[in-house]
Amino acid sequence: MKAYWEDAAPGLKLLRATFPNWGFLYDPFAFRWIAVHGQGPTITADTPEDLAERLPATA
């Protein structure tokens, strides 16, 4: 049996490499991907791909 956070690791690794100035979290209890950037807005999505699409192009 896999631990609940193991499935999030590849998505988090890709997001962190693609957007190094952002912080990323995965909430396994809500099944939500979360991006934070300073005191700016918090962006959430259902998948890491959706989250990457929602991030500003200048990120």
N, CA, C and O of each residue as an XYZ file, in Angstrom:
236
protein
N       0.841     -1.187      0.000
C       0.000      0.000      0.000
C       0.882      1.245      0.000
O       1.803      1.368      0.808
N       0.592      2.155     -0.907
C       1.347      3.400     -0.981
C       0.839      4.398      0.054
O      -0.343      4.428      0.395
N       1.762      5.202      0.536
C       1.366      6.302      1.404
C       0.691      7.362      0.540
O       1.005      7.498     -0.643
N      -0.223      8.099      1.123
C      -1.026      9.046      0.350
C      -0.196     10.132     -0.323
O      -0.637     10.683     -1.332
N       0.977     10.460      0.187
C       1.760     11.552     -0.395
C       2.662     11.081     -1.535
O       3.192     11.913     -2.271
N       2.849      9.780     -1.700
C       3.745      9.291     -2.740
C       3.254      9.635     -4.135
O       4.069      9.927     -5.010
N       1.966      9.610     -4.370
C       1.440      9.931     -5.688
C       1.610     11.400     -6.040
O       1.615     11.753     -7.219
N       1.748     12.249     -5.052
C       1.895     13.688     -5.288
C       3.332     14.069     -5.634
O       3.558     15.124     -6.226
N       4.291     13.248     -5.283
C       5.700     13.604     -5.449
C       6.087     13.981     -6.875
O       6.734     15.014     -7.052
N       5.733     13.214     -7.897
C       6.122     13.624     -9.259
C       5.509     14.956     -9.685
O       6.175     15.770    -10.324
N       4.259     15.177     -9.340
C       3.600     16.440     -9.687
C       4.246     17.618     -8.985
O       4.461     18.665     -9.595
N       4.559     17.455     -7.704
C       5.206     18.525     -6.957
C       6.592     18.817     -7.517
O       6.984     19.977     -7.644
N       7.323     17.776     -7.847
C       8.676     17.950     -8.393
C       8.640     18.735     -9.703
O       9.456     19.632     -9.913
N       7.702     18.402    -10.579
C       7.594     19.090    -11.861
C       7.174     20.553    -11.680
O       7.748     21.445    -12.305
N       6.183     20.796    -10.834
C       5.745     22.166    -10.584
C       6.872     23.008     -9.991
O       7.078     24.148    -10.407
N       7.593     22.462     -9.036
C       8.670     23.211     -8.377
C       9.819     23.495     -9.338
O      10.470     24.535     -9.227
N      10.078     22.590    -10.276
C      11.133     22.810    -11.269
C      10.700     23.839    -12.316
O      11.509     24.644    -12.777
N       9.433     23.804    -12.681
C       8.916     24.697    -13.714
C       8.697     26.110    -13.191
O       8.929     27.083    -13.909
N       8.252     26.226    -11.947
C       7.945     27.525    -11.337
C       8.719     27.655    -10.019
O       8.134     27.517     -8.945
N      10.034     27.921    -10.094
C      10.861     27.917     -8.871
C      10.543     29.035     -7.879
O      10.924     28.934     -6.713
N       9.862     30.089     -8.304
C       9.550     31.193     -7.397
C       8.217     31.021     -6.680
O       7.787     31.906     -5.940
N       7.573     29.898     -6.896
C       6.291     29.602     -6.262
C       6.465     28.468     -5.258
O       7.382     27.654     -5.376
N       5.581     28.426     -4.275
C       5.537     27.321     -3.336
C       4.347     26.444     -3.682
O       3.282     26.952     -4.035
N       4.519     25.127     -3.584
C       3.457     24.203     -3.951
C       3.187     23.205     -2.831
O       4.099     22.732     -2.153
N       1.910     22.905     -2.664
C       1.461     21.936     -1.674
C       0.399     21.045     -2.294
O      -0.298     21.438     -3.229
N       0.291     19.846     -1.761
C      -0.815     18.972     -2.144
C      -1.548     18.599     -0.867
O      -0.939     18.092      0.075
N      -2.838     18.843     -0.830
C      -3.666     18.486      0.323
C      -4.369     17.170     -0.002
O      -5.358     17.165     -0.734
N      -3.870     16.054      0.532
C      -4.439     14.755      0.188
C      -5.841     14.537      0.754
O      -6.578     13.679      0.268
N      -6.208     15.295      1.760
C      -7.527     15.119      2.363
C      -8.611     15.833      1.555
O      -9.763     15.401      1.527
N      -8.227     16.928      0.900
C      -9.168     17.675      0.055
C      -8.931     17.379     -1.428
O      -9.702     17.817     -2.282
N      -7.857     16.628     -1.732
C      -7.485     16.331     -3.118
C      -7.308     17.613     -3.922
O      -7.810     17.732     -5.040
N      -6.583     18.577     -3.334
C      -6.367     19.883     -3.972
C      -4.879     20.170     -4.079
O      -4.107     19.874     -3.167
N      -4.495     20.744     -5.197
C      -3.147     21.233     -5.430
C      -3.170     22.730     -5.185
O      -4.095     23.416     -5.620
N      -2.157     23.247     -4.490
C      -2.152     24.636     -4.048
C      -0.832     25.296     -4.434
O       0.240     24.719     -4.250
N      -0.924     26.510     -4.971
C       0.263     27.306     -5.289
C       0.189     28.610     -4.515
O      -0.864     29.246     -4.448
N       1.310     29.002     -3.932
C       1.389     30.269     -3.203
C       2.613     31.037     -3.690
O       3.630     30.452     -4.062
N       2.485     32.380     -3.678
C       3.589     33.222     -4.141
C       3.579     34.508     -3.336
O       2.769     35.400     -3.586
N       4.475     34.599     -2.374
C       4.550     35.791     -1.538
C       3.212     36.090     -0.888
O       2.548     35.199     -0.357
N       2.829     37.352     -0.937
C       1.539     37.742     -0.385
C       0.483     37.862     -1.479
O      -0.586     38.438     -1.273
N       0.805     37.308     -2.643
C      -0.132     37.323     -3.757
C      -1.239     36.304     -3.549
O      -1.391     35.752     -2.459
N      -1.999     36.062     -4.582
C      -3.134     35.144     -4.455
C      -2.695     33.696     -4.287
O      -1.615     33.305     -4.729
N      -3.531     32.921     -3.653
C      -3.350     31.481     -3.557
C      -4.185     30.865     -4.671
O      -5.367     31.175     -4.818
N      -3.563     29.994     -5.451
C      -4.243     29.381     -6.587
C      -4.398     27.897     -6.304
O      -3.450     27.242     -5.870
N      -5.591     27.361     -6.548
C      -5.835     25.941     -6.306
C      -6.383     25.286     -7.568
O      -6.939     25.946     -8.445
N      -6.208     23.958     -7.636
C      -6.695     23.198     -8.782
C      -6.847     21.733     -8.387
O      -6.392     21.305     -7.326
N      -7.496     20.980     -9.267
C      -7.710     19.549     -9.021
C      -6.511     18.689     -9.395
O      -6.315     17.614     -8.826
N      -5.707     19.155    -10.347
C      -4.553     18.379    -10.809
C      -3.344     19.303    -10.936
O      -3.508     20.519    -11.027
N      -2.139     18.748    -10.945
C      -0.967     19.612    -11.130
C      -0.946     20.261    -12.511
O      -0.432     21.369    -12.663
N      -1.494     19.590    -13.511
C      -1.557     20.160    -14.853
C      -2.480     21.381    -14.879
O      -2.145     22.407    -15.471
N      -3.635     21.262    -14.239
C      -4.560     22.399    -14.154
C      -3.930     23.564    -13.396
O      -4.105     24.726    -13.762
N      -3.208     23.241    -12.354
C      -2.562     24.289    -11.560
C      -1.524     25.026    -12.403
O      -1.456     26.255    -12.360
N      -0.722     24.299    -13.162
C       0.289     24.930    -14.017
C      -0.361     25.859    -15.037
O       0.183     26.920    -15.342
N      -1.509     25.473    -15.562
C      -2.227     26.304    -16.537
C      -2.769     27.587    -15.908
O      -2.886     28.607    -16.586
N      -3.093     27.542    -14.647
C      -3.675     28.701    -13.961
C      -2.635     29.703    -13.477
O      -2.976     30.847    -13.175
N      -1.388     29.295    -13.400
C      -0.351     30.203    -12.922
C      -0.087     31.276    -13.964
O      -0.166     31.013    -15.164
N       0.226     32.489    -13.512
C       0.503     33.573    -14.461
C       1.683     33.224    -15.365
O       2.641     32.581    -14.936
N       1.599     33.650    -16.600
C       2.666     33.361    -17.572
C       3.992     33.984    -17.166
O       5.048     33.499    -17.574
N       3.960     35.037    -16.379
C       5.186     35.713    -15.958
C       5.813     35.055    -14.742
O       6.835     35.521    -14.237
N       5.208     33.976    -14.270
C       5.744     33.295    -13.090
C       7.059     32.721    -13.474
O       7.722     32.091    -12.649
